[in-house]
Amino acid sequence: MHTKVVKFGGTSLADAGQFKKVADIILSDKSRRFVVPSAPGKRYSDDIKVTDMLYACYEKASKGEDFSAAFDAIKERYMSIIKELGLDISLEDEFAKIKQGFIGKAGRDYAASRGEYLSGIVLSKLLGFNFVDPANYIFFNEQGVFDMEKTNKALGEKLAKLPNAVIPGFYGSMPNDTIKTFSRGGSDITGSIVARAANAEIYENWTDVSGFLIADPRIVPNPEPITAITYRELRELSYMGATVLHEDAIFPVRTAGIPINIRNTNDPSAPGTMIVPTAPEGAPKYTITGIAGKKGFSVITIEKDMMNSELGFGRKLLEVIEENRISFEHLPSGIDTMSVIASTASIEGREEKIISDIKDACAPDHVEIEHGLALIAVVGRGMKSTRGVAARIFAALAHAHINIKMIDQGSSELNIIVGVNESDFEEAMRRIYEIFVL
């Protein structure tokens, strides 16, 4: 039997109308056997996500404050969905258990997970599908790290016995049976885990956008869509700020070679973006696949004559970085210079100590820390076979009078990362997009 795993985000399940759209999409294809729902998201711009409502409600409960009004508001969100869908279902017993859990301080993870749990119950009733509680099949170890092997075995055996199922996203359980949530992109990760356990042919991730775009539409007007992207390209773009799919959601399906299809619940006819293990045959439409970037970086620059011949210099510098609990992003270097690129948040307020520690360990001629750096990644499998990619980036930025503070290119030639002043970030993104796409 052909199998697709489908995950729907919070905006796809924000109200009864969205639930109906989701049900129509699932039931239109019999191979969509396993469904991973999120908690209801915002219905309008000033609305509050159910997960945020649960966090706020639990905060009151954990402090011994009256949380009845906040809890009733959560109940009303679900009851209105059930009523509008015309379902013969009551969640009163579930709400009673959740309320007792709040009073008994069951934990923030438990509180947050109840949004997906209740969505799963409602959606399973609407579809006529089985309901599978991930607390019984998705496992974390005693350190709170996801246990892939144990989960894949238990969940795979369970799903093999079912024609269909709704499995709520975002959470699993610890060895002591307490609820544990994934840190970010939780439902995306659950969908990927379910796809692997079910040996799915494809993992469809339904959201409120029609796949990936080459650049951020908040910066670049009407950017072109990406029709196909490899796992490696996706990881590079996600790490540098692209937010359609959290990077951790890639790994379970990547291991099994299962493609991901990003689709739009509000435009189900759109093909979306295919995320695949290997590049499709034929040359890509553009040299680059995508552009992404982030602000909030700093550069520590160290200068010392004859640095290149000093054995152990790099090790001593990195020991200082590690001792100061700084996770670095890049290490561009020259003959007598070395730079450490790290998040400003990990450095700010401790500049004097970091500089002092570097001086003590490395005896440099000069060391300084500069804030206000933005990093931009230009990613694409077509870059490797195309001459002059770096030159085109430099030319585009030079014509815009944008100074490049740093450049880093991996040996795979899959991406080029440039550093610019934060004030030049948006314009640099637009100029790079123009040189490759327009």
N, C-alpha and C positions, 0 to 999 in steps of 0.2 A: 504493500500500500504506500503510495506517495505521501510524504509528510512535509508540511510547512509549519514552522513555529512562527507565530505572529505576536508581536508586542505592541501595545498601544500606550502612548504617553498620557500625561495628565490632561492636556488640552483636548485630546481625543475623547476623554471621558468626563468632561467638565459638567455636563448636564444630561437630562434624559434624551434630548435630541441627538447629542453626540453618541450616547450609548446605542441609539437606534442605527446611526450610521455605521458604528463599529460592528454591530450584529449583522447588518446587511453585507458588509465586506467579508466577514468570516463565513457566513452561510452561502455566499456566492461561489465558494470554491471548497469542495469537499476535502481537499488535501490540507486545508488549514485546520489541523486537528488539535493543536495545542496552543493555548492563548495565555499571554502574560499581561495582565493589566496593571496600570499605575493607579494611584489615588486620584480622585477628581481634582483637576487643576482650576485655574481661574476661568470664570465665565465671561468676565469683562475686565478691563484694565485695572480697575481699583478693587477688584475682588481679592479674596484670600484663598490660597490653596488649602485643601483639606489637611495636608501634612503640616503646614504651618499652624493651622487651627489646633491640631492635636498637640503639637509642641507647646503652644501657649497654654492650652488647657491643662496639660500635665504639669507645667511649671507652677500653675496656681495650686494644683492638687498636692504637689510635692512640698509646698510651703505651708500646707494646712489651711489655705485660703478657700473661700467658697468658689467652686468651679462649675456650679450647676448651670449658669447661664451660658458659659462657653461650651459646655458639654451638650446642652440642648441645641445650640446652633449647629454643632456637628451632626447630631441626630437629624435635624431638619433637612440638612443637605441630602442625606441619603433617603429620608422618607419622601421628600419631594420627587426624587428620581424614580423611586419605586412606584409612587402614585401615578406619575405621568406615563410610566411604562405600562401601567395596568397589571402589575405583577401580583400574584397571590403569594406574598412572602412577608414574614415579620422578622425584624432584626432585634426585637426587644430582649431576647435572651442573650444575644451577642453584646448588646449595649450594656446590659447588667453586668456581664463578665468584665467588660472593658472598664466600667466604672469602678468595680471592685479592684481591678488591677491598678488603676490610678490611685485609689485610696491606699492600697498596699505598697505603693511606690515600686511598681514592677520595672521601672526604668524608662529612659527616654527612647531607647530603641524599640521597646515594646509599644510605647505610645505611638511613635511615628509609623510603625508597621501596620497598625490597625486600619489605616486608610486603604492600603492595597488589599488587606484581608477582606474588608467589607465590600470593596469594589469587586473582588473575585467572587464573592457569594452572589451578589446581584447579577453580575454578568453570566455566571454559570446557570442561574435560574432563567435568564432571558434566552440563552442559547439552547438550554436543555443539555448542557455538557456536565461531565463529572467535575467535582471540585477537589483539588489536591492542595493541602496546606504545606507550603514549603518548609515549615518548621520541622516536619517529619522526614524531609528528604534532602534538604540543602544544609550542609554542615560546616561549622567553623571549629578549629581546634582550640585548645585551652588558652592559647595566646591570641585568639580572635582572628586568626588567619584562615581564609577560606580553604577547605579541604576538598580539592578537586577530585581526587581519586575515590574517596568514600562517597561523595555526592554523586558522581557519575554512575557508580555501581548501583546505589540504592534507587536513585531517580530513574535510571535506565530500566531497571527491573520493574518498577511501578508503571511507567508509561507504556511498556511493552504489553501490559495486560489491559490497557484502556483504548477504546476507539477514539476518545477525545478527552480533553480536560482543560480546565482553567486553573492556572498556577499563579497566584499573586506574586508580583515582583518585589524587589527591595530587601527581602529578609530571609533568614534561615535560623538555625539554632546553635547554641553552644553545647558542650558536653554535659553541662548541668541543666539543660533544657530551657535556659533563658533565651529570649529572642535576641538576635544579633542582626543589625542591618549593615548593608554595604555602605561605604562612606559616601561615594558620589556615583551618580549614574546608575543607581541600584537596580531599577527595573530593566535597564538595558543589559546589565550584567546577568540578571536572572534569565532573560530571554536567550542570551548566548549560552548559558549553562543548560537550559532546557533543550535548545537546538542540538547541542552536542550529545546530551543523554538520549535524545530521541532519534539520533542518526538522521536528522532532517536533511532534506535536499537543499533547503534554503531557509534563512532566518529573515523574515520580513519585519522591519522596525518602522511602525507607523507613527507619524508625528504630525506637526502642523506646518511642515515645509516639504517641498517636493524634491528632497535630496540635498546634496551638497552644492554649494556655489563656489566658483573659482576664488571669490574674495568676499569679504564681509559686506553685505548690502548697506550697512549703516555707514560705511566709508566709501565704497565704490558704487556708484549708481547702476542699478540693473546689471549685475555681473552675470556672466554666462553660467549655465549649470554644468556640473560634472556628471557625465553619463556613466563613467566607469573609473574606479580608483582601486589600487591594490592595498592590501593590508598595511604594507610598509609606508606607503604614501599617506594613508589615513593616520597612522600613528604619528608621523612627523607633523601633520597639520593639526591634529588634535592636541598634541603636546604644546604647540605654539599658539593655541587659542581658538581653533575652530571648535564649535560647541554642539554640532548636530548630534554627535554620538561620542560618549565618553570613551577614552582610549582603553580603559580596563575591560570594556565590553568586547573587545576584539579577540582576546586571547583564547577563551574556550573554543570558539568556532574556528579560529585560525589553526589551532592544533589539529582539528578534524578536517580542515579544508572546506568548510561550509561557507558559501557566499552569503553576504548580507545585502538586503535590498531596502534602502531607505525610501519610504513611501509617504504620501500625504493623505490623511484621513478625509480631508475636505476636498480632495481632488484625486479620487482613487484611480482615475483613468491615466494619470500621469505616470510614466515609467519609473521616475525617481532615479536614484543613483545605485549602481551595483558596486559592492565592495567585494573584491575577488582575490584569491590567493596569488594568482599570476596575471600578468598584463594580458589583455585581449590581443588577438592577432591584428596586425596592421598598425600603421603609424597613428599616434593620437592626433586629434584635431589641432591641438595646440602643443607647443614645446613644453609648456608648464601645465601641471595638473591643478595646482592651487597656490594661493598666497595666504599666509596667516602670520599674525604677530602679536606681541604683547609689550606693554610698557612695564616700568617698575624694576629696572635692572641697574646695577652699579658695576663699575670696573675698578679693580685693584691693579695698578700698574707698578711693576718692579723693574728697576734698571740696575745693571751691574756690569762693569767691564769684564770681559773674558768669562761671562756666565756660561757660555756654551762648553767651555773646557773644565768647568768646576763639577767634579763628580758628586752626585747626590744633591745638587741644588734644587731640582724640581721636587725631590722627595721631602726635603726639609720645608719647602714652601707649603706643600700639600698637607704636611703634618700640622702646620700652624692653622691652616684652613679647617682641618678636621677637628682639632682641639677647640676651635672657636665655634664648632657645630654649624659650619657653613657648607651648604651643598652647592657646588659650583655648576654652572651651565656649560661654559666653554673655557678653553685655555689657549688662546692665540699667543704665539711667541715669535720672537726674532732672535738674532744672534746674541744680543746683549739685553734683551727685554723679555719679560713674560707678563701676561695679563690674566687675571682671574675674573670671569664674568659670573656674578651671582645676583640673587634677588636683593633689592634694596632693603626689604623688610628684615633680611637676615643679618644685615650689616649696620643699619642705621642706629645711631646712639652708641655704637661700640667702636667707632672709627679709630680713636686714639689707642685703644688697647690692641686692636688688630695690627695697626701700623707698628706699634712698639714690639709686639710679638714677632713680626716679620723681621724687624731690624735685629732683634736679639738672635734669631735663628739663622738668618741668611746674610746679614751684614751687607745690605744693598747700598749702592751709591745714592739711590733715590727711590722713594715709594710714595704713592699718592692714591687716594680713593676719589673717584668721580661718580656722582649720581646723575640721574636723569637720562638713562639710556633705554632705548626701545630696540627690540630685536624683531626682525622680519625674516621669515623663512619662505623661500621660493622653492617649491617642491614639484618634481615631475619626472616620470620615467623616461620622457622624451629628451631630457637634458643631456643624458649620457651620449647620445648619438648626434648631438647638435653642436656645431662649433659656435663659439662666440657668445654663449649664454651670459657668462660673467661680464663680458664687455658691454653687452646690451643693458644689463642692470646698472653698471657704472655710468654708462652714457645717459640713461634715463634720469638718474639722480643728479648727475653733474649738470644737465640742462636745466634742472629745477633748482640749482644752487643748493643742493642738499649734500652736506659733508658726511662721508662714510667713516664712522668711528671704528668699525671692526668688520672683518669678513672671515667666514669659516666655511670650508667646503669639505664634506666627508669624502673618503676614498671611493665610495659607491657612486658618487656623482648624482645621487638622487635629490640632493638639496643644496642650496647655498643660503647661508644665513648672514645677513648684514645687520650691523648695529648703527643706529642713527640717534640723534637727539630726540627726546620725546616730543618736542615741539614740531619736529618734521615728520612724525610717524604717519599721520593720515595722508599727507601729500605724497610721501614716499610710496605708500601702498598704491595710491591712485596712479602714480607715474610708472611703477613696475607693471601694473595691470595693463596700462595703455600700450606699453612697448611690446607686450607679448600677445595681447588679445585683440585690441582694436586696430 
